[in-house]
Amino acid sequence: MPGIVPRRRSRMYDDEEDEDISDNEHATQNANKRARLSVNGNTPRHNADMGITPAALLQEHQPGAIVKVTLKDFVTYTAATFYPGPALNMVIGPNGTGKSTLVCAICLGLAASPNNLGRAKEVGEFVKHGASDAYIEIELKGKRGQRNYIVRTHIKRDGNKRTFQINGQASTQKAVTEMARTFSIQIDNLCQFLPQDRVVEFSALSPENLLASTVRAAAPPQMTEWHERLKELRIEQRKAISEQAEAKKTLSELQKKQDQQRVDVERLRERTELIETINMLEKMRPVAETALLKAEHNEAKEVRHAFRVERDVLKEELTPALAAVNAKMAYLTTVDRAKTSAEKVYERTLAKSDGHVKKMAELKKQITDCEQKRTAETNSEKSTKQDFAKQQNAIRQIEVLMKEQPIEFDLPGMQAQIRDLDRQVIELDDETGALRELMKQRWGDVKDREKRIEDSKERLENLKTQAGQSETLLKQRAPDAGRLYDFIKTNKERFGTDVYGPPLVECNVSDKAYADAVESHMRDGDVLKAFTAQTQEDYKILNTIVYEELKLTDVSIRVAHKSLDHWRDDRRSKVMTDEQTREFDIDGWALDYMTGPEPVLSMLCSDVQLHSTPVMKRDCDDNKYNKLARTELSKWIAGNSIYTIMRRKEYNAQSAGVRSITAAKWWTTHAVDTSIEADLRDNIGGWQEEWQELKRQLQADKAKQTELVSRRQDNVDEKTRLVNEKSEKQKAKAAYEKLPLQLEAAKTKLQSIREKSEKYRETLEKIMDEEVQLTMSKGQEAINYARSIDSLRQLHTSLITVSLQYIEAKSDHEELQARNVDMMRRLKEKENEVEAATRAVRDIADKYTRAVKRLSDAMNEDAAFLAFYNAMPDEEKERTPDELQGEIDSKQARLALLHEGDPTLIRTFEERARTISRLTERVTTNESGLEQLEASVVEIREQWEPQLDSLVSKISDAFAESFLRIESAGEVVIHKAGDEGRDFENWAIHIRCRFREGEEMQTLDSHRQSGGERAVCTIFYLMALQTLSRAPFRVVDEINQGMDPKNERIVHERMVDIACGTSVQRPEVDGKALATGTNENGAGGQLSQYFLITPKLLSGLKYVPGMTVHCIASGEYMPEKEGAVSFPGYLKKKLALLQNRGSLIGAAA
């Protein structure tokens, strides 16, 4: 049997680059542990002593199978070499000898992450203690016609680095991983590679991950690619469907709004168009006015020209007559100029005379001011004398005060008293605050005692009711369930629907005569620990609460998906009709005798088949038993017995069992536990005494609080008095200290008053001098005024003379003009007509210029108006203002008929129309995309689903066959999630098993089954995969731990049959069975290599040719001499002893 071959080396490695750890005849042994020896000693591959391994020598390794593993300074090994067989490899040895080290070497040597081992996270930690480097060399069988692959891994402790070589050439981790992938080696797949520290993770795999791992391990790579593509397509499809539904909903709503507002929008559009037209017509007014003004201007110029011609003709006719008039007019003009000049000189002289009058008035006012100043100075002198006397009195008073003794007081002492009072107030505040906190705490304690008393009284009352007794019983027998039940009652808002407690508190037996039968049909866990959720969402929430928040373990969470009517109909259609029920004289079904919430009863129907378990008070005779056994019933209750039928239709076999019912212990009238009642009453009494004591303490605290408040107020009042006294004394002292300064200031002011009095006469003399000067100036102004009056008199006489001459000339002119009045009137009229015509032309020209400017500005500033004007027919451009006004009035009349609406409605309507257009286009595009997605899903699913169904069916058959051998049942099913199985990401594999007669199939998980049961399920599932394996090897480390001896023996035998080819199914690739002796790579051999690592085995286990047993021995008593331990030698001696013993027994006989 090939195994581990230790080698001694005559020298240490001279050059790291030349190290050869694959097949050296002298491996160094420098570790604390002795060498591990294989069963065949030091003959690694070609020893066939005693004919133990002929099958292993005859059968070749599959491509990708491990041919040899060589280790140096790796974990516990200094130097060792393994030669795995092509089929089942049993690696056995005591704990700590290095069995799992082989698993670690396979993982790390094929470039996988150490995370797959569940041990150390850094590769440097796998280097043997005391060494700096480690080496792993793995030889993999090559494909037919190709050489073997030798992967050499060098691990450095420093830096946690790995380097790789493939067939002696430097390589990378990615290249090694890719090479392994070509052989379907999946170290990260628990279905292929199950290390010791990750065994528990297999049963904890989610059903979805189990499906993915199974497909990777047993199906072609395109199956995984198809599944991933289906999940991606489904996600895109759901997203597209959601977007499409939302788009259609939005589109429908928008179209509905659009239809509702269409009439209003059209009316508003008409109104808007009318308003815009009216505005444009209003802007056309300058156009009409300009045209009109231009015509009027031309007409006015023609009129002016005619008037000018008439005036000029008339002037020529009147020229002789007008000459005399003009001469008189010239003389009149000359005299008028002389008169005007004389008037101006007279007015200037008169103004100068008025100036002298004003100057005299100003001088008089200044003289009056001087008199007032003189009076004021006199009065000021009187006031100064009074101030002088007052200041002398103030000085005498200050001198008297300075002779008095100053006020003395202890300022530091008073400040110390104030600080002491502040400190006392703070201390009293702190004491009051602490007392307030203590009172608050005591109030909380009072409320707590009141609540406890109230709760205990309520529990006492509950003890008198059936529900209360049941709840008390639940908390006694299942504390975790009782705790969770209390949590659910107080946190109902956390769930979307009602979540129900265990059947013990939610249900009852309606007829106590059937209580024994109903309870015997159910397990204690179903009665005490099963909580029921109505939706998957609530199930997940409750699961999180139980295992993450409350950290509970002894509860079971279940989901009720179906109604009671479903279960009753299911029973009638699949188990027994109502006519058959009457025919067999069945009293009723277990469900008929249970009352409670429908979801809880539905859960019990699903888990313990209440709906399909008949109950009869009479015993079941043989005739009736045989009839019932031929029905679809799997269990019934008759008299005091429960009968069970287990059928295996695929094997055309069934087994029967019967057990006695037990007395009901749950749904019965429970006597009140007097100890609980006594404890509750004692608690109530104790809490009432505590409540009274707390009340007394609170009253004392209130009195103390009142006292502290009073003391604080006294201290505050005393502090206020001291502060006021200190302030008054400080002010008096400050005033005394200021007296010298006040005296100095008073003397200074007295000196100032004295100096002011001395200046009084000097100021008075200056005022009087100024008054004399002003009086003299006033006299001079009076003389000047008299002179100007004389000049004014002379100028007035000259003005009278010129005025008389002007009157005479004007009279002559008027007389001459009167004789030619008619002629002048006619000329004047013509002049007026010309002037009026000229003004009219000028006015019209101004209006025309302004109108043209307004029109030009409007067109430059308003492009819309310019476009409107350019688009207007020429005949409309020439409309008169009246015609334009008529058009405007017509439009306004139409506008008045259209009521005003929301001004933003049209903009909203148009934006919505654009949105509808975009949404319509998007809906059309989405429909096309959905059709393409659906076509892609159907195309891939039609290839993927049949192959998956076929694969899981084969796994289930092999799995069920293994369970049948241990008198249990198991199956593997696909859960096709979603409507029509379209939720591909939640497709899952459910491993279901039953280990005891009368149980229902239960899904494998990390909570429901025991450790041994999970181990059996795991190994059977992996063995089922073995027959379909695409992987060249599998590794399972210590999977048999926790199994009972019977199961371990059966499991081992089953493993040997499957792994060594004595009982196999032919593997398939793409639905086509492979020929015997051929795998999918085209190489010989029909089974993959299998590694089973275990520290112990039972004696007398099955052995067949093809198995390879690796025995690992280690310890301080291992001999130093190479070859001293030879397992083949030991076996020869053992056989010789047995043969001698047989000969002796034969001779004696």
LINDASUL-V212345 format. One record per residue. N is the residue number from 1. PSI is psi as a letter, one per 20 degrees, with the letter a starting at -180 (none if undefined). Layout:
# LINDASUL-V212345
n/psi
N/PSI
N/PSI
This chain:
# LINDASUL-V212345
n/psi
1/o
2/q
3/b
4/p
5/o
6/q
7/q
8/q
9/q
10/i
11/r
12/r
13/p
14/h
15/p
16/h
17/h
18/j
19/p
20/o
21/j
22/h
23/l
24/p
25/i
26/m
27/p
28/q
29/n
30/j
31/r
32/h
33/q
34/r
35/q
36/p
37/q
38/r
39/h
40/k
41/c
42/k
43/n
44/g
45/i
46/j
47/p
48/k
49/p
50/j
51/k
52/h
53/l
54/h
55/h
56/h
57/h
58/h
59/p
60/q
61/q
62/q
63/p
64/i
65/q
66/p
67/h
68/q
69/p
70/p
71/q
72/p
73/l
74/o
75/d
76/i
77/p
78/g
79/p
80/q
81/p
82/q
83/n
84/q
85/r
86/i
87/c
88/p
89/o
90/o
91/o
92/q
93/q
94/r
95/p
96/j
97/i
98/k
99/g
100/i
101/h
102/g
103/g
104/h
105/g
106/g
107/g
108/h
109/h
110/k
111/j
112/r
113/q
114/i
115/h
116/i
117/h
118/j
119/c
120/q
121/i
122/p
123/h
124/h
125/i
126/i
127/p
128/q
129/p
130/i
131/q
132/h
133/q
134/q
135/p
136/p
137/p
138/p
139/p
140/p
141/p
142/r
143/r
144/p
145/i
146/q
147/r
148/q
149/p
150/o
151/o
152/p
153/p
154/p
155/p
156/p
157/g
158/p
159/i
160/l
161/q
162/p
163/q
164/q
165/q
166/o
167/l
168/i
169/p
170/q
171/a
172/r
173/h
174/g
175/h
176/g
177/g
178/g
179/g
180/h
181/h
182/h
183/j
184/k
185/p
186/n
187/h
188/j
189/o
190/h
191/i
192/h
193/o
194/n
195/r
196/g
197/j
198/j
199/g
200/h
201/h
202/g
203/h
204/i
205/p
206/q
207/h
208/g
209/h
210/h
211/g
212/g
213/h
214/g
215/g
216/h
217/h
218/i
219/q
220/q
221/h
222/h
223/g
224/g
225/g
226/g
227/g
228/h
229/h
230/g
231/g
232/g
233/h
234/h
235/g
236/h
237/g
238/g
239/g
240/h
241/g
242/g
243/h
244/g
245/g
246/g
247/g
248/g
249/g
250/g
251/g
252/g
253/g
254/g
255/h
256/g
257/h
258/g
259/h
260/h
261/i
262/g
263/g
264/h
265/g
266/g
267/g
268/h
269/g
270/g
271/g
272/g
273/g
274/g
275/g
276/h
277/g
278/g
279/g
280/h
281/h
282/h
283/i
284/i
285/g
286/h
287/g
288/g
289/h
290/g
291/g
292/g
293/h
294/g
295/g
296/h
297/g
298/g
299/g
300/h
301/h
302/g
303/g
304/g
305/h
306/g
307/h
308/g
309/g
310/g
311/g
312/h
313/g
314/h
315/h
316/h
317/h
318/j
319/g
320/g
321/h
322/i
323/g
324/g
325/h
326/h
327/g
328/h
329/h
330/g
331/g
332/h
333/g
334/g
335/h
336/h
337/g
338/g
339/g
340/h
341/g
342/h
343/h
344/g
345/g
346/g
347/h
348/g
349/g
350/h
351/h
352/h
353/g
354/h
355/h
356/h
357/g
358/h
359/h
360/h
361/g
362/g
363/h
364/g
365/g
366/h
367/g
368/h
369/g
370/g
371/g
372/h
373/g
374/g
375/g
376/g
377/h
378/g
379/h
380/h
381/g
382/g
383/h
384/g
385/h
386/g
387/h
388/g
389/g
390/g
391/h
392/g
393/g
394/h
395/g
396/g
397/g
398/g
399/h
400/g
401/h
402/h
403/i
404/q
405/q
406/q
407/p
408/p
409/q
410/n
411/g
412/h
413/g
414/h
415/h
416/g
417/g
418/g
419/h
420/h
421/h
422/g
423/g
424/h
425/g
426/g
427/g
428/h
429/g
430/g
431/h
432/g
433/g
434/g
435/h
436/g
437/g
438/g
439/h
440/g
441/g
442/h
443/g
444/g
445/h
446/g
447/h
448/g
449/h
450/g
451/g
452/g
453/g
454/g
455/g
456/h
457/h
458/h
459/h
460/g
461/h
462/h
463/i
464/i
465/q
466/g
467/g
468/g
469/g
470/g
471/g
472/g
473/h
474/g
475/h
476/g
477/h
478/n
479/g
480/g
481/h
482/g
483/g
484/h
485/g
486/g
487/g
488/g
489/h
490/i
491/l
492/h
493/i
494/i
495/q
496/h
497/r
498/p
499/p
500/q
501/a
502/q
503/h
504/h
505/i
506/h
507/r
508/r
509/p
510/h
511/o
512/i
513/h
514/j
515/g
516/g
517/g
518/g
519/h
520/h
521/h
522/q
523/q
524/h
525/h
526/h
527/g
528/h
529/i
530/o
531/q
532/p
533/q
534/i
535/q
536/h
537/g
538/h
539/g
540/g
541/g
542/h
543/g
544/g
545/g
546/g
547/i
548/g
549/g
550/i
551/l
552/q
553/h
554/l
555/r
556/p
557/p
558/r
559/p
560/o
561/h
562/q
563/r
564/h
565/h
566/g
567/h
568/g
569/h
570/g
571/g
572/h
573/h
574/h
575/f
576/p
577/r
578/h
579/g
580/h
581/g
582/h
583/g
584/j
585/l
586/p
587/g
588/a
589/q
590/h
591/h
592/h
593/j
594/p
595/q
596/a
597/q
598/g
599/h
600/g
601/h
602/g
603/g
604/h
605/g
606/g
607/h
608/j
609/l
610/h
611/h
612/j
613/o
614/q
615/p
616/p
617/h
618/q
619/q
620/o
621/r
622/h
623/g
624/h
625/g
626/h
627/g
628/h
629/h
630/i
631/a
632/j
633/p
634/i
635/q
636/q
637/p
638/p
639/c
640/j
641/q
642/p
643/p
644/p
645/p
646/p
647/q
648/n
649/h
650/h
651/j
652/l
653/q
654/q
655/q
656/q
657/q
658/p
659/q
660/q
661/q
662/r
663/q
664/p
665/i
666/f
667/m
668/r
669/o
670/p
671/p
672/p
673/o
674/h
675/h
676/g
677/g
678/g
679/g
680/g
681/g
682/g
683/g
684/g
685/g
686/g
687/h
688/g
689/g
690/h
691/g
692/g
693/g
694/g
695/g
696/g
697/h
698/h
699/g
700/h
701/h
702/g
703/g
704/h
705/g
706/g
707/g
708/h
709/g
710/g
711/h
712/g
713/h
714/g
715/h
716/g
717/g
718/g
719/g
720/g
721/g
722/g
723/g
724/g
725/g
726/g
727/g
728/g
729/h
730/h
731/g
732/g
733/g
734/h
735/g
736/g
737/h
738/i
739/g
740/h
741/g
742/h
743/g
744/g
745/h
746/g
747/h
748/g
749/h
750/g
751/h
752/h
753/h
754/g
755/h
756/h
757/h
758/h
759/i
760/g
761/g
762/g
763/h
764/h
765/g
766/h
767/g
768/g
769/g
770/h
771/h
772/g
773/g
774/h
775/h
776/g
777/h
778/h
779/g
780/g
781/h
782/g
783/g
784/h
785/h
786/g
787/g
788/h
789/h
790/g
791/h
792/h
793/g
794/g
795/h
796/h
797/g
798/h
799/h
800/h
801/g
802/h
803/h
804/g
805/g
806/g
807/g
808/g
809/h
810/h
811/h
812/g
813/g
814/h
815/g
816/h
817/h
818/h
819/h
820/k
821/g
822/g
823/g
824/h
825/g
826/g
827/g
828/g
829/g
830/h
831/g
832/h
833/g
834/g
835/g
836/g
837/g
838/g
839/h
840/g
841/g
842/g
843/g
844/h
845/g
846/g
847/g
848/g
849/g
850/g
851/g
852/h
853/g
854/g
855/g
856/g
857/g
858/g
859/h
860/h
861/h
862/n
863/h
864/g
865/g
866/g
867/h
868/g
869/g
870/h
871/i
872/p
873/q
874/h
875/h
876/h
877/h
878/j
879/q
880/r
881/h
882/g
883/h
884/g
885/h
886/g
887/g
888/g
889/h
890/g
891/g
892/h
893/g
894/h
895/h
896/h
897/i
898/o
899/q
900/p
901/a
902/p
903/i
904/i
905/g
906/g
907/g
908/g
909/g
910/g
911/g
912/h
913/g
914/g
915/g
916/g
917/g
918/g
919/h
920/g
921/g
922/g
923/g
924/g
925/g
926/h
927/g
928/g
929/h
930/h
931/g
932/g
933/g
934/g
935/g
936/g
937/g
938/g
939/g
940/g
941/h
942/h
943/h
944/g
945/g
946/h
947/h
948/g
949/g
950/g
951/g
952/h
953/g
954/g
955/g
956/g
957/g
958/h
959/g
960/h
961/g
962/g
963/h
964/h
965/h
966/k
967/k
968/a
969/q
970/q
971/q
972/p
973/q
974/p
975/o
976/n
977/q
978/r
979/p
980/k
981/k
982/i
983/m
984/h
985/i
986/j
987/q
988/r
989/p
990/p
991/o
992/q
993/r
994/p
995/i
996/q
997/p
998/i
999/q
1000/q
1001/p
1002/q
1003/p
1004/p
1005/a
1006/j
1007/h
1008/g
1009/q
1010/r
1011/g
1012/h
1013/h
1014/h
1015/g
1016/g
1017/g
1018/g
1019/h
1020/h
1021/g
1022/h
1023/h
1024/h
1025/h
1026/h
1027/i
1028/j
1029/p
1030/i
1031/q
1032/i
1033/q
1034/q
1035/p
1036/p
1037/o
1038/l
1039/h
1040/i
1041/p
1042/i
1043/q
1044/q
1045/h
1046/g
1047/h
1048/g
1049/g
1050/g
1051/g
1052/g
1053/g
1054/g
1055/g
1056/g
1057/g
1058/g
1059/h
1060/j
1061/j
1062/i
1063/n
1064/r
1065/q
1066/p
1067/q
1068/q
1069/p
1070/k
1071/j
1072/p
1073/q
1074/q
1075/q
1076/p
1077/j
1078/p
1079/a
1080/i
1081/i
1082/j
1083/r
1084/r
1085/q
1086/i
1087/q
1088/r
1089/q
1090/p
1091/p
1092/o
1093/p
1094/q
1095/i
1096/q
1097/q
1098/q
1099/q
1100/k
1101/r
1102/p
1103/p
1104/q
1105/q
1106/h
1107/q
1108/p
1109/p
1110/o
1111/p
1112/p
1113/q
1114/q
1115/r
1116/i
1117/j
1118/p
1119/q
1120/h
1121/p
1122/p
1123/j
1124/h
1125/o
1126/o
1127/h
1128/h
1129/g
1130/g
1131/g
1132/g
1133/g
1134/g
1135/h
1136/g
1137/g
1138/g
1139/g
1140/g
1141/h
1142/h
1143/g
1144/g
1145/h
1146/g
1147/g
1148/h
1149/none
